[in-house]
């Protein structure tokens, strides 16, 4: 199994290149910190503590207590609810993409950055990851400013003049709060996750007190004062009316006016920008991916539950304040909830806890993204120290980076001043996540098989468009600047030219185009037409990485080249077929004793065209049958000698394997129906059978070797094509049930777990084959892949009978192709064995795979 991360091969620019040491770790290996000391497994958090709690607290943050009245007061209840609905629609579309990507493989640290980089490539991943890091940094500063604002509302007011106010005092208080966040984050995410639960309880109690107060507190009037220009003091008469139909009616419409904190007139865009900051916490759980026990399960479940909960709370709270508070109170006092509470400290403590928790969550999330960027060596030396971790796996240097940048943000001095920038950065990051999911879906990548199915390319595209539109609605200047910054980062990373085995969206699209075109053929004979038609219909979708994992394209991408046994294929001839693509999979027709047929004579496109009855638009190559036959050699006569000897045919297979090419032998493909372009077969009545064990070597019990896994991959690719999408896939495991060794039960469970990790939907059929094994001529002989053992006719017949009994009704079968014999004198014996085993089966592919196809890291 591949290591956690695939190293980049960097080319230095301005001395930024850093030496990379590739590490191959197994799932059971103990990870090490950069200083070489073993580190503890950081994956300790479950769904509740690792995803739900941080997501809920991040989405509540300061908006819940300090900006609810601001939004409803300026926008009114109707537009306020519209903002909530629009914001949650946008994030819901992105959540669908996050859930799809996070359930498509094992996710490492870095959250959203890791998802994007492994699907869109280093350039997009690095640039979007850096911008998402900056968005988290700005959000951290925003939450700190909100917390200081709440503190000053209590301890800096005229009635309780404990803390002096002013710009520099605000910066000082913010720095102290940031330092507190830094100390907690340096301890580690696990301490935060546990304390976050306590904070969530406090926030929940504060919320309950607000709803109880709406009934328990009697109507009252207030006089609100603000400092105007110079020494002028502005006074406003406001009132809390309790539940009142008149108050609700007056608060339905919008009433945008001057914001007392920024002295600027509000609008739909500026208010929405502030309100949307409450929705930027949807990736708080995803950013903790490196600390989650099962991120592919926890991220979707925890995020969806948290979003539903917060949406319900916001809607109820908007309706509550609209029906109980007049507009003046809502607009002129951000902390009005404290004024109308049965015990004001309830709200005060809730504000402090929610803001502090959101700030720490943003700092932790940003540091994890920066740590992932540093590990991937995308930006060279400037970020290299951020890869350092403590013995417990905490990236403390990345935390210091984040703290330093957040310290710069608090110099803005006002929460509303940075809200628009934070929102724009987050929207751009969300659009990138949707783009990553859309690219995988549109490119039809065979390794994109998420277990979460509640998404489509429509939701991804709508998510991208809604994010981009709202960006420019909120602030065209910030949006344009963020796009320009993104393009500059793209150019920088492209200039550095980092290469990796991650997914490149450009490669995916190119392969998608190629897979839709005719692959190179070298049939040379009209009797191969059926294999061309059937095999191409099966594997035109194989233009992608032959890999069970998430998004990246493997260096060994299987491009199919069809070469048939009627022509001798030399290495020089083989490479002449490459063109611009390097093929690694060879499909051959089967070397059997079937009577040769000219399938051009059976094709209606040519038969009809020869007598002038071809349909309009019929694909007949632009020629009639006589002209076509004139350019093709005649079909070999039944008594004529073959153009290839058994030694030459087996030699082709052997040479291809030695050249690290996967080999597929197709037999009885002329019997495969429903593959024509006019066929309406949807695959619902079809069955795909896979026999991953080497049936000619009963002593071999490895269901997870390279060849078996390649066999599964090819069957899975077929199952994803349009006409086979609804077909049932069955995997047969051969077991010796009469043996005293019951290890096959454990092997079955292990295989089921493998299918779950690889997101392969298939039923497992247990096939006892004790009687078959007993007939194996030399079952006790040590297994040797280099030597074809003599097999009795009884054993071969028993294997064939077993296949016929279990797979006779299948539409197509995938069998393990044993390695050819080392000596050419055994070629005829090898062919005879394959012919006996597959005799009468129907459409069958015998496959020998040499390309590693499993990589479960996302």
N, C-alpha and C positions, 0 to 999 in steps of 0.2 A: 504494500500500500504506500502511496506516495506520502511524502512528508506534509507537514502542515502548510508550508508555503513553497512555491516554486521560485527559485531565485531569478532575478533579472540579470541580463547581460548588458551592462551599462557601457556607454561610450562617453567619456568625460567631456564636459563643456566647462570651461573656466575653472578647471581643477576640481569639479564637483563629484567626480567619480569616486566610488567607495568600493573596496574589495568586498565581495559577497562570498560567504561560505555556505554551500548547500548542505542542508542537514536532512537526512532520511530518518524519520522517526516512525515507529510503528504505533498503533493505537495503545499498546501497553507500555510504551516507553515513557520514561519520566522526563518531562521537558526541563530544559536548562535555561537559566538566565544568561545574558550575554557575558557575565563574568565567569561563567563556567560552573557555577554551583548549582546543584539540583534544586529545582523549585517545586513547590507543591502544586497540585492540580487546582487551577483557579475556578474550575467549573463546579460551583456549589449551589447556585441559586435555582429555585424552582419558578414555576409560572407566576405564582402570586407575588413573591418577594422580588423576583428579578424583572418582571414585566408589568404586571398590573399596578403595583404600588408606585413605582417611579413614573409610569405613564399618567396615572391619575393625578399625582401631585404636580407633574410638569404641565399638565393641561389646565389645572386650576390656577397655579402660580399666583401672580398678583392681580390678574384680571378678575378673578372670581370675587374678591372682596373690595378691590380698589377701582375697578373700571366698569363694573356692571351698571352703576348709575350714570357714568359718563356715556356709555353706549346708548342706553335707553333714553337718557335725557336729551341728547342731541339727535339721535336717529328716530326716536319714537319706538313704540312696541312693534309695530308692523315691520318697519325697516330693520329694527334690531333683530327680530326673529328671522327676517329674510337673510340678514348677515350670518346668523348662526347656521341656518340651513345651507346657504351657499358654501360657507367655510367647511361644514361637515361633509357636504357632498364632495368637495375637492379632496379633503383628507381621506374620505372613504374610498374614493377611486384609487388613491395612492396606497391605502392600506391593502386593497385587493392585490395590487402588484407586489407589495412587500410580502404578503402571505404566500403568494405564488412562488416568488423567488426563494423565500426562506424555507419552503418545504420541498425544494428541489436539490437538496444535498446538504452536506455538513457545513455549517457556517462557523468561521473562525472569528477572531476579534476584529473589530472595526465596523460592525453593523452595516449601515447603509453604504458606506464607502466600499466595504468588501464585496457587497452584492453588485454594485455598479461596476467596479473595476474588473471583476471576473466575468462580466458579460459584455461590456463595451470596450475593454482594453485599457492599457495603462494610461494612454493620453486622456481619454474621457474620465476614467476612474480617478486619476490623480488630480485633474483640474476640478472636477465636481467634488471630490473628497476634500480638497483644500478649502473650497468655498463653503461646504457644509461645516467644516471645522470652524471657519470664521463666523458662520451663522450661529453656531453654538456659543462661541466666545462672546459675540454681541448679545445673545440672549442671556448669558450669565451676567453680563454687566447691566442689562436691563432689569433683571430680577433684583439685583443688588440695589439699584437706584430706587426701585419700587419699595423695597424693604426700608430703605433710609427715609423715603417719603412718608411711609406709615409711622416710623418712629418719631419723625419730626412733627407729625400731626398731633401726637400725644404729648411728647416731651418738649416740643418746641413751640407750642401754642402760647397765646397770651395768658391763658389761665395757669398753665404749668410751664413756666419758663425755666427749664432745666438745661436744655441744650441750645446753644446759640445757633442761629441760622445764617445762611449765606452760601455762596457758590463754593468757596474753598472749604467751608465746614462740611458741606455735602460730600465733597470729594474725600475729605478726611474720614467721615463716618463710613463711606462706601469702602474705603481702603481697609478699615478695621473689619468690616463684615467679610470682605474678600479674604482677608488673612485667616479668619475663622473657617471659611469654606476650604481654604488651602490645607489647613491642619487636618481637617476631617478627611479630605480626599487623599492626603498623603498616607493616612492609616490604611485606606483601602476601600474598595466598593462594598465589601461584605459588611463592614461596620455601618456604612451608610444605609444599605438595604434593610438592616435590622432596625436602625433608628428611624428610617423612613416609615416603617409600619406604625410606630408610636406617633409620628407626626401625622400620618393619615387618620389615626383615631382622633387626634386633637382637632384636625380640620373638620372631620365628620361631626364632632360635637358642636363645633362653631356653626356649621351649617344648620344643624338641628335647632340650635338656639335662635337662628334668624327666622326659621319658619314658625317656631313657637312664639317668638316675639310679635310676629305679624298679627297674632290673635290676642296675645296677652297684654301688649302695650297699648295704652289709650292714645288718641290723637293729641298732638302737641305742636307748638310753633317754635321756630328757631330764628335767631338773627345771626347771619353768617357774614363775617368781615374778611376782606382781602386788602392788601396794600396795593394802592394804585400808583400812578406816576408821581414821582416826588414823594412827599409825605402824606399824600391823600389816602384816606381810608374809605373803602367801598363797603357799603352795608346792603345785605339782601335779606328780605323776609321770606322764609321758607316754612313749610309745614308738612307734618306727617299726619295723614288723614285716616289711617286705617283702611280697611277694604271699603272702597267707594266706587260706584259706577261712574260718577262724575270725574273722579281722578283718572280712572282708566280711560274714559272717553277723551279727556284732554291730553293724555299721553300716547294716544294711538298714532298720531301724525308726527312728522319730523319737526325739529325746531333747532336747526344748526345755528350756533352762536359762537361768541368768543370763548376760547378755552383759557381759564384763568392761570394755568401753569405755564403756557407757552405764549400767551397774548396773540394768538392767531385764530382766525375764524375756521371752524371745523367744516368738513364736508363729508359726503358718503365715503369717499376714498380714505380720508385720514382717520375717520372713526373705524372703518373696517380694518385698516392696518393695525390699529391698537387692539381691536377685538380679535383679530386673527392670531395674535401672539398667544392666545389661549389654546390654539390648535396646533402649535408647533411642537408639542410634546409627544406626538404619535410614535416617534422613533426612539423614545427614551428606553424602551425595552429592547429594541433591535440593537441599539448602541451598546447594550450590556451583553451582546452575544458571546463574547469571550468568557464570561462568568456564568453563563447558563448551562445547566446540565444537559437539557435537550432543547436547543434553540429552535429547531424546526417544528417542535410541538408548542413550545412556550410562546414564541413570538406571535403567531397568528391568534391563538386562543386568548392570551393575555391582552393583546392590543385591541382586539374586537370588543371584549367585555369592558375594558377601560373606556373606550370611546363611547359605547352605548350608555354607560353610567354617567359620564361627564356631560353628554348631550342632554340627557334627561334633567340633570341638575341645572344646567344653564337655562333651559327652556322654562322650567318651573320658577327659577329665580327672576328671570326677566318679567314673567307675568306677575309675580308677587310684587316687585318694586313698582311696576307700572300701575298697579291697582291701589297702592298704599301711600306713595310719595308724590308730591307735586314736582313739576319740571325744574323749578328753581333749586330745590333741595338736591335733585339728581345731578344738575350741571355744576353747581357752585361748591359742592362738598364731596370729594372723592371718598372720604371715610364716613359717609352718612350712616352706614350700617351700624357703626358703633353708637351713634346718637339714638337709634331706635331699638336697641337691644335691651332685653330685660336686665342683663348684666354686661356692660360694654367690654370688660376684659375678655369675655368669650371671643368676640370678634378680633380684638387686638392680638390675642395669642394665636388665633387662627391665621391672621395676616402674616405675623412674624414667621410662623412655622411653614406656611405654604411658600412664602417668598424665599426663605432660607433653603428649604428643601429643593425648590426648583433651581436655585442658583447652584447648589452642590451637584444636582443631577446634570445640569448643563456642563459644569466643569468636568465631571467624570466622563460624560459622553464625548466631549471635545477631546479630552486627553486620550481616550481609546482610539478615536479616529486618527489623531496625530501619531500615536504609537504604531498603528497599522501602516500609515504612510511611511514612517521611518523604517519599518521592517521591510517594506517593499523597495526601498532605496530609490524612490522616484525623484527625489529632490536633492540627493547627494549629501554632502557634508553639513549643510545648514540644519538639517533635521536628523542627522545621524545620532546625536546624543539621546534623542527622544525614544530610541529603541531600547534603552537601558531599563531594566526592571529590577525590582527588589526580589528577595528570595521567595516571597509569596506570590510573585507575578504581577505586582502593582507597578505600572509605568510611571514612576515618581518624577522622572525628568520631564515627561510629556505633561504631567500635571503642573510643573513649574512653568513650562512654556505657556500653557493655557492661562495660568494665573497672571503672568506678566502682561499678556495681551488684554485680558479682561480688565486689568488695572488701567490700561490706556483708554478703554471704553468708558469708564466711569467719569472721565473728564468731560463727557457730554453734559453731565449735570442734571438732565431731565429725562424721565422715562419716555415721554412721548416723542422726544427728539430722535431716539434711536429705534423706535417701534417700526417705522416704515422700512428701514434698512434691514432689520432682522426679518421682517415678513418677506421682503423681496428675496433675500438669500435662501430662506426656507422654501419658498415657492419654486425657486430654480432647482433646489435639491430634490424636491418632490417630483418635478417634471422629469428630472434625470432618472429617478427610479421607475417612473412610468415608461420612459423611453427604453430602459433596459429590458423591461418585461415585454414591451411591444416588439422590440427587435428580435427577441427570442421566439415570440409567437409567430411573427410574420416570416421569419427565416426558416420556420419549421424545423428547428434544430432537433434531431432525434434524441439528444441528451436532455432536452427540456421536458421533463415529465413530473411536474409538481403534483403532490398529493392534494393540494388545495385547488379545487376546480371552479370556484365561484368567481371567475374572471374571464375576460375575453379581450381580443384586440380592440373591441369597441370601448371597453372601460379604460383601457390603457391610453388610447388616442384621446378620448374625452378628458381624461385626467391631465394629459400634456397640454391640451388646448386651454382648459380652464385655468391651469396654473399660469400659463404665459399671459392670458388675457388679464387675469387679476393682478399680475405683476405690474403691467403697464397702467392699469386703472389706479392702482395705489400710488405709484410714483414713477412716472416715465423716466425721470433723470436717473434715479437709483437703478431702475431696471435696465436701462441702456448701459449704464456703467458696469453693472454686474455681468451683462452679456459680453461686453468688451473685455472685461477681466478674464472671463471664461475663455474667450478666444485667444487671449495672450498666453494663458497657461497652457492651452492646447498646443499652440505653436512652440512654446518652450519645450514641452515634453516630447513633441514630435521631433524637434531639432536634436534633443538629447538621444533620441532613437532607442529607448529601452525596449528590449525584446523579452518575451516570456511565452509560456505555454498557456496564458490566459486566453479568454475569448476576445477576438477582435471583431467588432461589428462589421468592419469592411470585409474581412474574410468571410464572415457568415453570409453576407449578402452576395458576394461573388460566388460562393459555393452554391447558394440557393439558385442563382441564375444558371450555373452550369448544370445543376441537377435537373433543371427543367428542359435541358436540351439533349439531343441524342449523344450518347457516349460513343467513343471511338469503337468501331467494330472492324473485325477482320474475318468475316465469315468465309468469303470466297466461294460459297456454295449455297444454292437455294434451299437445301435441306436443313440449313441452320436458321431459317427465318423464324420458326416457331420459338426456338430458344431465345433469339434476340427479342422477340415481342414479349414473351412471358417474363424472361429474366429482367428486362429493362423495366417492365411494369412493376416488378417487385422491388427493384433496388435503385430506381432513379432518385429515391429519397436518401440514398447513402452518401451524398456528397459532403456530409459533415463528419465531424470528429466522431470516431467510433469509440464512444466513451459513455459510461453510465452516469457521469456527473453532471453538474450544473453547466455553466455556460461556455467554458473555454474550448477553443479548437485545438485538438492535439496535433503535434507535429506530424503524426502519421494519419492523415485524413484519408479515408478509403474512397478513392475515386475508381469507379469500376471500369475496367477495360475488358471487352468481350473478345476472347480469342478461342477459336474452335479447333477441335482435333484434326480437322481436315488440312490444316497448315502446320508445318513444323515451325515452332517458335524458338529462335535462338536469342541469346541475351541482346545481341545487336538489334534484332527485329523487335524485341520487347521494348527497348527504350525508344525505338523509332516511333512508337505509338503514344509516347507521353504527351507530346505537344507542350502546352504550358502547364500541365499538371503532372505530378508524379504519382502514378497509380501504385497502389499497394494491395489490390485485390484482383484476383484472376478468376474468371468464370469459364469453365470448360464444359462442353457437351460430354455425355457419358460414352465410354468406349464399350458398346455392347454389340449384340448381333442383330439388332433391329433392321428390318428391310428399309433401305433408304427411300425417302419420298421427296418429291419436288413440291414444297408447300406453296410455291408461287401459283401452282395450278389450282390450289384450293382457296386462294385469296380472291374474294369477290371484287376487290379494287382493280385487279389486273384482268380477271376473267371478264368482268362487265365492260371494262374499257376496251378490250380487244374486239368487242362486238358492238361498241358504240352505246352501251347502256350505263355508263358510269354516272354516278350522281354528281350534282354540282358541289364542288368543294371537296370531293373525294380525294384522299391522299394516295395518288398512284405514281408518285415520283416523276410525273410529267411524261411518262412513256407507257406504251402498251406492252402486253405480255410478250409478243414476239421480239420486240426491241430489247426488252429486259433480258430475255433468255439468251439473246445473242451476246450479251456482255458477261454472262455467268457460265462457268463450266457445267456440263451436263451432270446430272446426279449419277453417282457411281452405280454401276450395274450390280445386281445382287450377287453375281458370281465373280465379280472383279475383285482383285486384291485390294486391301485397304491402303490408303495413302500414308498412313502412319502405322508402324509396328507397335506392339504392346510396350516394347522397351522404350521407343521414342515417346509414346504417350506418357508413360510413368516418369520418364526422364524430364518431361516438361513440368510435371507436378513437383518432382524432387528439386529441380533447378529453381522453380519459383519460390519454394519454401526456403532454400538456401539463400535466396536473394531477399529474404524477409518479406515475401509476398503472401498474403492470405489466399487460399485456394478454395473455390467452390465448384463442385461437380453437380450438374443438373441432369436428372433423369426423369423421363416420362412427363416432361413439361408440355408436350403437345396435348396432354390430357387436361391441362389447366384451363378451365372455362371462366368466362365473365371478366376477362381482362381487356376486352376491346373498348375502343373509345365511346361506342354507343351503348355499352353495357350499363344496365341499371342496378347491378349487384351492389348492395351496400355492406356486405360482409357479415350481416347478422346471422346468416345460416352457415357461416364458414368456421372451421376449426383449424388452428395452427398447433401442430404437435412438435415438441422439442424433446430430443433424447440426448442429454448433455454428457452421458458417460460413453467411453470408448467400449462399444459392445463387443469388439473383437479381442479385448483384453480384460476379461472378468477380474483379473487381479488388480486392475487399476480402479481405485474407488474415489478418485479426486474429482469432485464435481465443480471445483473452483479453480482449475488450472486455466491457463491463458486461452486454450482452444475452446473449452467449455463456456467460458465467459463470452468469448467472441461469438459463439453459437447463439447464446442468449441475446446478445446485442443485435445480431442480424434478424432474429425472429421478432424482437421488440421493434426494430425499425419498420419491418413489414406491417406490424400491427398498428403503426401510427399513420400509415398511408391512407388515402381517402377511401379506397375500396375495401380496405381491411380493418378500418377503425373500429368496427363493431364486431369483429371476429373474436371468438373465444380462444384464448391461448392456454395450452396445457403443457406442463412439464412433467416428464416421467422419470422417476427415480427408481433404479433397479436395486433391490435389496435381497439379501440372503436371509430369509425369515427363519429358516430352520437352524441356523447357526447359533451356537451358544453365546456368541458375541452379539450383544444387543446394541452395539455402537451405532447402528443405522438409525435408531430412534433419535439419538443426539444429533446425528448428521442431518436428519430431516428438519429438526428445529433450527439448526444452524443455517440450512439452506433457506428456510422460510424467513429468517432474520435477514439474510443476504438480499432476498427479493424485496423485502420491506425497505431496506436502505437504498436499494437501487431503483425504487419506485416502479417496479415491474408488476403489473396486475396479471396474475396468472394463477390457475389452480394447479396444485401438485397432486400427481397420481402415483401411488406406490405400487410398483410392479414386482411381485416376488419372482425371482428367476433362479430358484434353487435347481430345478430340473435342467435348465439351460446350462448352468455352470457345471453341473455334473458331467455333461457331455463334452466339456472342453478337453481337448486332447492332452494338453500339458498345463493344467490349471495351477500346478505347484511350481512351474518354472518361473524363475525370476523375470520380472517384466523388463523388457529392453526395447525402447522406442526405435532403436536402429535396426532391429531385426524383425522381419515378418515371420511369425511362427506358423508351422503347418497346422491347419485347423481341419478337423474332420468334417465330412459332409453332414453328419448328424448334428454337429454343433451349429454349423451355418444354417441348416434347415430349421433348427430349433429357434435360433435368433430371428429368422425370417417369419416363422409362425407367431412368435411373440409380438413382432411388429404388426403383422396382419391382424392379430386378435385385438390389439389395443388401438391401432391407428388406421384401420382400413377406411374409416369414414372421414378422415381428415382431408382438408383441401390441399394442404402442403405439409411436408414433414422436414424437419431439420435433424440431420444425423451427424455424429462425430466422424470425421474422416481420419483414419489412422495415418501416421507418417509412412511414406513409401519405403520400400525396402532399400537397403544400402547397395545391394548388388543387383545388377540389371537382369541376372538370370531368374530372379524371383518376380519379375514384372507381371508375367502371365498369371502366376499364382495370386498376386495382389489384386489384379483386375477380376479374376474369377471369384475371389472372396467377396468383393464389393458387389458383384453382379448377383451372387447367390443371396446375400443379405437383403438387397433391395428389390429382388424379383417380385413383380406384380404389385408393388406398393402404391403406385400412382406418383404424382408430382413430388419429387424428393430432392433435397439439396444436401449433399455431403460436404461438410465444411471443416477445413483445417485452418485455424487462426493462429497467427504468430504475433499479432499486434496487441499489446496490453491495452485493455479497454476499461479498466476500473480505476476510478479516482473519486472517492467519496467526499473529499473536501470541496466545499462550495467555491 
